[in-house]
């Protein structure tokens, strides 16, 4: 079986062919099948390094267009403006999104004023949801990168994640239930916290699974579904869910 790659193909495709067929060299051809050159193992090592760096920067919410390997291999020599430019765009975007959390809290001022202890549970609830989402996203992004999962698999993975996240949410809810009773000094408060924990873990996990597929669907690198983006979305949804449940159950 003759294996070759088109001259216009992405380097990720070359990497996958090397992995699949254990190649030491890969012919490069044009649209008519004429040999134009070869890709060597050394070329692939460099390509893998570039792809991993690109994915790492995106997963860390660093603007990849402003980043090259020098940002990692020569970090001490990189000028201030380049490091600043690579990081400021995403941070500013996430800052705008985080402001929504303040707006949600302001909308539930009466409930919070009546049950001040609710605020003490907010960080652990939204952080746990963000952590669950980051775990789910990491698994999906890596599977997409390795080619073991395709875009068509989104429904299956979403359904399975719903079951896994439900079980995780119940486990986390059980873990926080005692704290809810002790710190909240009320069964009603504990019920709010436990229910919010279960729902937040489920929502955070589903966000983590869906975002990489959404970016892939629109021809974007799934690694763009970075941990900061997922945790920010988990903060927004988690705060609204928690305080909404408190409002409905406590009045």
C-alpha positions, 0 to 999 in steps of 0.5 A: 500500500503506497502512502503519500501526502498532498503538498497542500495537506496540513502537517497534522495529517502528516503526523497522523500518517507517520503514527498510523503506518510507522513511517521513516519517510513520507512522499509528498505529491501534487494533485496529479501524483507527481513526487515533489519531495519527502517528509522525514522523521526529523521534519515530523519531530519538528512538526509535533513540537510545533503542534504541541506548543500550539495546543498548549498555548491555546489550552492556556488561553494564550493568543497563538498568532502572537506566539511561536516556539521562541516564547518557550525555548527563549522565554528569557530573551522574549521582549515584554511587548510580545509576551504581553500581546500573547496573553492580553486578548484572552484575559480581557475577553475572560474579564468581560465574561467574569463581569457577568458573575457580578451581575448575577450576584447583584440580581439575587441580593435579597436572597443573599442578604437573607441567607448570607451563609450561601456566599461561603459555598459559592467558590467551592461549587463553581470551582468544582464545576470548572474542574469537572469541565476541564477534566472532560475537555482534556479527555475530548481534546486529546482524543480528537487530536489522536483521531480516536474520536470523530466529530460524529461521536459527539452525541455518544460522548455527551450521553456517556458524560451525562451519566458520568457527570451525574455520578460525580455530582452525586459523589461531590454532593455527598461530600459537601452535604455535611459541610452544608449542615454544619456551616449552614446550620440548616437542612434546607441550606444543605439541600440547596448546596447539594442540589446545586453541586450535582447540577453544576458538576453536570453542567460543567462537564457537559460544557467541557465535552461540547466545546471542543466539538463545537470548535471542531465543527467550525474548523477551529482548533478544539484546544481553543476550548481552554481551561480558562474559558471552561472555568469562566463559563462554569462560573457564570452558569454555576452562580446562576444555577446555585443562586436560582436554586436558593431563590426557589427553595428558600424564597 
